[in-house]
Amino acid sequence: MGNAALVLPDGRRITLDQDGYLTRLNDWDGEVAEALASHDGISLTPEHWVVINLVRQFYQDFGLSPATRPLVKYVGRHLGEDKGKSLYLMTLFGGKPALTISRLGGLPRPANCF
């Protein structure tokens, strides 16, 4: 399967890899995140954005996208124990939150997620 493109309302074409991740991380912005989420049937709320921005911060700090276990710990440390649970993240982002959050956040696929 080859690369795909996401066409934004302003006409920009964003190239995605076969798994739906950006091929150029610098293409990411809020409009790209909204379009990717919409494609997944997700309407981004302020709660989604807090987690997406937190994962982008994780990427800046550590140079990689977090797999599920580090993601849950990081969210719990920064947003509180009630949000540092897989169930909370799955409620917002579906069954594979680490994959979805990284994709919506314009980051590479987490290395240890299938």
PASEBA-1860 file (N, C-alpha, C; in nm, 3 decimals):
! residues 114
1> MGNAALVL> 0.084/-0.117/0.000/0.000/0.000/0.000/0.089/0.124/0.000 ~ 0.059/0.223/-0.080/0.141/0.342/-0.092/0.095/0.453/-0.001 ~ 0.157/0.569/-0.021/0.121/0.687/0.057/-0.015/0.741/0.014 ~ -0.079/0.809/0.105/-0.208/0.872/0.077/-0.192/1.022/0.102 ~ -0.293/1.097/0.067/-0.288/1.240/0.091/-0.415/1.283/0.163 ~ -0.399/1.378/0.250/-0.509/1.442/0.319/-0.523/1.580/0.255 ~ -0.639/1.610/0.203/-0.662/1.740/0.141/-0.744/1.825/0.238 ~ -0.686/1.938/0.276/-0.751/2.026/0.372/-0.844/2.124/0.301
9> PDGRRITL> -0.937/2.183/0.375/-1.031/2.278/0.313/-0.961/2.393/0.240 ~ -0.841/2.432/0.285/-0.770/2.541/0.218/-0.693/2.494/0.094 ~ -0.706/2.364/0.060/-0.643/2.311/-0.060/-0.508/2.246/-0.037 ~ -0.451/2.261/0.083/-0.321/2.197/0.111/-0.335/2.046/0.103 ~ -0.234/1.982/0.045/-0.228/1.836/0.040/-0.119/1.790/0.136 ~ -0.159/1.710/0.233/-0.068/1.659/0.334/-0.045/1.511/0.305 ~ 0.080/1.474/0.285/0.113/1.335/0.252/0.118/1.251/0.379 ~ 0.051/1.137/0.374/0.047/1.043/0.486/0.112/0.912/0.444
17> DQDGYLTR> 0.169/0.841/0.540/0.223/0.709/0.509/0.109/0.608/0.506 ~ 0.141/0.481/0.486/0.038/0.378/0.472/-0.044/0.358/0.599 ~ 0.007/0.406/0.714/-0.067/0.392/0.840/-0.139/0.521/0.880 ~ -0.133/0.624/0.796/-0.202/0.749/0.823/-0.123/0.851/0.903 ~ 0.007/0.827/0.920/0.093/0.923/0.990/0.153/1.020/0.889 ~ 0.181/1.142/0.933/0.241/1.241/0.845/0.378/1.193/0.797 ~ 0.406/1.216/0.669/0.540/1.183/0.619/0.637/1.297/0.649 ~ 0.585/1.418/0.668/0.667/1.534/0.705/0.606/1.595/0.832
25> LNDWDGEV> 0.676/1.579/0.945/0.622/1.624/1.073/0.593/1.774/1.073 ~ 0.667/1.851/0.994/0.647/1.996/0.989/0.515/2.036/0.923 ~ 0.446/1.943/0.861/0.316/1.972/0.800/0.206/1.987/0.904 ~ 0.233/1.947/1.029/0.128/1.944/1.129/0.088/2.083/1.177 ~ -0.039/2.102/1.194/-0.096/2.216/1.265/-0.235/2.174/1.314 ~ -0.304/2.264/1.378/-0.435/2.231/1.434/-0.535/2.188/1.329 ~ -0.528/2.248/1.210/-0.621/2.211/1.103/-0.596/2.068/1.056 ~ -0.469/2.030/1.050/-0.435/1.892/1.012/-0.488/1.795/1.116
33> AEALASHD> -0.468/1.829/1.244/-0.519/1.742/1.351/-0.670/1.727/1.343 ~ -0.740/1.837/1.319/-0.886/1.833/1.308/-0.930/1.744/1.190 ~ -0.860/1.756/1.077/-0.896/1.675/0.959/-0.869/1.527/0.983 ~ -0.756/1.495/1.046/-0.725/1.355/1.077/-0.828/1.298/1.174 ~ -0.863/1.377/1.276/-0.962/1.332/1.375/-1.097/1.311/1.309 ~ -1.137/1.404/1.225/-1.265/1.394/1.156/-1.272/1.266/1.073 ~ -1.161/1.233/1.008/-1.154/1.110/0.930/-1.178/0.988/1.018 ~ -1.136/0.997/1.145/-1.154/0.887/1.241/-1.289/0.894/1.313
41> GISLTPEH> -1.370/0.995/1.283/-1.498/1.010/1.351/-1.485/1.072/1.489 ~ -1.375/1.143/1.513/-1.352/1.207/1.642/-1.368/1.358/1.624 ~ -1.445/1.418/1.712/-1.458/1.564/1.716/-1.372/1.612/1.833 ~ -1.265/1.683/1.802/-1.169/1.722/1.907/-1.229/1.826/2.002 ~ -1.222/1.794/2.130/-1.269/1.881/2.237/-1.148/1.938/2.310 ~ -1.168/2.032/2.401/-1.054/2.080/2.480/-0.980/1.968/2.554 ~ -1.053/1.864/2.598/-0.988/1.751/2.666/-0.894/1.677/2.572 ~ -0.936/1.660/2.446/-0.848/1.597/2.347/-0.721/1.681/2.327
49> WVVINLVR> -0.741/1.812/2.312/-0.627/1.900/2.284/-0.525/1.901/2.399 ~ -0.573/1.894/2.522/-0.479/1.890/2.636/-0.389/1.768/2.622 ~ -0.446/1.654/2.591/-0.367/1.530/2.579/-0.277/1.536/2.455 ~ -0.328/1.583/2.343/-0.246/1.593/2.221/-0.126/1.684/2.246 ~ -0.149/1.799/2.307/-0.038/1.890/2.334/0.060/1.832/2.435 ~ 0.010/1.756/2.530/0.097/1.691/2.627/0.186/1.588/2.558 ~ 0.131/1.512/2.465/0.210/1.412/2.392/0.311/1.481/2.300 ~ 0.276/1.593/2.244/0.373/1.669/2.164/0.487/1.717/2.253
57> QFYQDFGL> 0.456/1.754/2.377/0.561/1.794/2.472/0.650/1.674/2.506 ~ 0.589/1.558/2.525/0.665/1.435/2.550/0.765/1.414/2.436 ~ 0.718/1.429/2.313/0.804/1.410/2.196/0.920/1.510/2.198 ~ 0.892/1.635/2.232/0.999/1.735/2.240/1.100/1.699/2.348 ~ 1.051/1.650/2.462/1.139/1.619/2.574/1.223/1.494/2.552 ~ 1.164/1.391/2.489/1.230/1.261/2.481/1.265/1.216/2.340 ~ 1.217/1.286/2.237/1.252/1.253/2.100/1.184/1.130/2.045 ~ 1.074/1.088/2.109/0.999/0.974/2.058/0.854/0.985/2.102
65> SPATRPLV> 0.770/0.915/2.031/0.628/0.910/2.066/0.609/0.802/2.172 ~ 0.530/0.830/2.276/0.516/0.732/2.384/0.428/0.613/2.346 ~ 0.473/0.496/2.386/0.388/0.377/2.380/0.285/0.389/2.493 ~ 0.194/0.295/2.501/0.081/0.308/2.594/0.123/0.325/2.739 ~ 0.210/0.241/2.789/0.244/0.248/2.932/0.310/0.381/2.970 ~ 0.413/0.427/2.895/0.469/0.558/2.928/0.368/0.672/2.908 ~ 0.281/0.659/2.810/0.178/0.760/2.785/0.088/0.774/2.907 ~ 0.038/0.663/2.957/-0.052/0.665/3.073/0.018/0.726/3.194
73> KYVGRHLG> 0.143/0.689/3.218/0.218/0.744/3.332/0.239/0.894/3.316 ~ 0.275/0.937/3.196/0.302/1.078/3.169/0.175/1.161/3.187 ~ 0.065/1.114/3.133/-0.063/1.184/3.147/-0.100/1.192/3.295 ~ -0.086/1.082/3.369/-0.117/1.082/3.511/-0.032/1.181/3.589 ~ 0.094/1.189/3.555/0.186/1.279/3.624/0.147/1.426/3.599 ~ 0.104/1.456/3.478/0.076/1.594/3.441/-0.070/1.637/3.455 ~ -0.162/1.543/3.444/-0.304/1.579/3.448/-0.379/1.520/3.566 ~ -0.313/1.439/3.645/-0.376/1.380/3.762/-0.408/1.233/3.742
81> EDKGKSLY> -0.418/1.163/3.855/-0.442/1.019/3.852/-0.570/0.980/3.780 ~ -0.675/1.062/3.793/-0.802/1.028/3.730/-0.791/1.024/3.578 ~ -0.698/1.100/3.520/-0.680/1.101/3.375/-0.564/1.012/3.331 ~ -0.483/0.971/3.425/-0.370/0.883/3.395/-0.412/0.738/3.397 ~ -0.514/0.707/3.320/-0.566/0.570/3.310/-0.595/0.540/3.164 ~ -0.569/0.416/3.126/-0.596/0.375/2.988/-0.742/0.397/2.951 ~ -0.832/0.372/3.043/-0.975/0.385/3.016/-1.011/0.529/2.977 ~ -0.955/0.628/3.047/-0.981/0.767/3.015/-0.934/0.798/2.873
89> LMTLFGGK> -0.813/0.755/2.840/-0.758/0.781/2.707/-0.835/0.708/2.598 ~ -0.879/0.586/2.628/-0.958/0.510/2.531/-1.095/0.575/2.509 ~ -1.151/0.634/2.614/-1.278/0.704/2.600/-1.265/0.821/2.502 ~ -1.153/0.892/2.509/-1.131/1.006/2.420/-1.088/0.963/2.279 ~ -0.996/0.866/2.270/-0.928/0.839/2.144/-0.953/0.700/2.086 ~ -1.035/0.620/2.149/-1.062/0.488/2.096/-0.967/0.382/2.149 ~ -0.974/0.263/2.089/-0.908/0.144/2.140/-0.757/0.142/2.146 ~ -0.689/0.224/2.068/-0.542/0.227/2.070/-0.497/0.372/2.085
97> PALTISRL> -0.514/0.427/2.206/-0.491/0.571/2.223/-0.350/0.617/2.192 ~ -0.247/0.540/2.225/-0.110/0.585/2.197/-0.090/0.606/2.047 ~ -0.142/0.513/1.967/-0.131/0.526/1.822/-0.210/0.646/1.771 ~ -0.333/0.659/1.816/-0.420/0.765/1.767/-0.370/0.903/1.809 ~ -0.331/0.918/1.933/-0.284/1.049/1.981/-0.159/1.091/1.905 ~ -0.065/1.000/1.885/0.056/1.035/1.811/0.023/1.075/1.668 ~ -0.069/1.002/1.606/-0.106/1.033/1.467/-0.175/1.168/1.459 ~ -0.271/1.193/1.548/-0.342/1.321/1.547/-0.249/1.437/1.585
105> GGLPRPAN> -0.149/1.407/1.666/-0.053/1.509/1.708/0.059/1.532/1.608 ~ 0.055/1.463/1.494/0.155/1.483/1.391/0.290/1.423/1.423 ~ 0.291/1.323/1.507/0.416/1.259/1.551/0.433/1.123/1.485 ~ 0.555/1.069/1.491/0.576/0.934/1.436/0.500/0.829/1.515 ~ 0.482/0.715/1.452/0.417/0.601/1.518/0.504/0.557/1.636 ~ 0.443/0.535/1.753/0.521/0.485/1.867/0.585/0.350/1.832 ~ 0.710/0.334/1.866/0.787/0.217/1.824/0.732/0.086/1.877 ~ 0.681/0.083/1.998/0.639/-0.044/2.059/0.489/-0.068/2.054
113> CF> 0.419/0.000/1.963/0.274/-0.020/1.951/0.243/-0.093/1.821 ~ 0.151/-0.188/1.830/0.115/-0.266/1.712/-0.018/-0.223/1.657
END
